[in-house]
């Protein structure tokens, strides 16, 4: 369980860095385009500006219901990425805290 929590925690923290980069990129694109793309969706951002990672949409179809995937990818990128960053940081913090607690309990039981 501790290993799972460590993987979840660190992947959430590292993932939030990637989401932050995508959010900053979406913001930069808007600055360059005179804010004409303020409502650009996650789908359009990935498809048109970051096609190298557009494959994540196909992965999403494998792990989420179809309607949820369409809903997420239709969200405005400038709304989605900040929310996702906050959620990822919270999940990462929680998972790493739980992993540390499990480690402390394991250490205490070994001393007994």
Secondary structure as GFF3:
##gff-version 3
##sequence-region A 1 112
A	DSSP	alpha_helix	2	32	.	.	.	ID=ss1
A	DSSP	alpha_helix	42	49	.	.	.	ID=ss2
A	DSSP	three_ten_helix	51	53	.	.	.	ID=ss3
A	DSSP	alpha_helix	56	63	.	.	.	ID=ss4
A	DSSP	alpha_helix	66	74	.	.	.	ID=ss5
A	DSSP	alpha_helix	77	111	.	.	.	ID=ss6
###
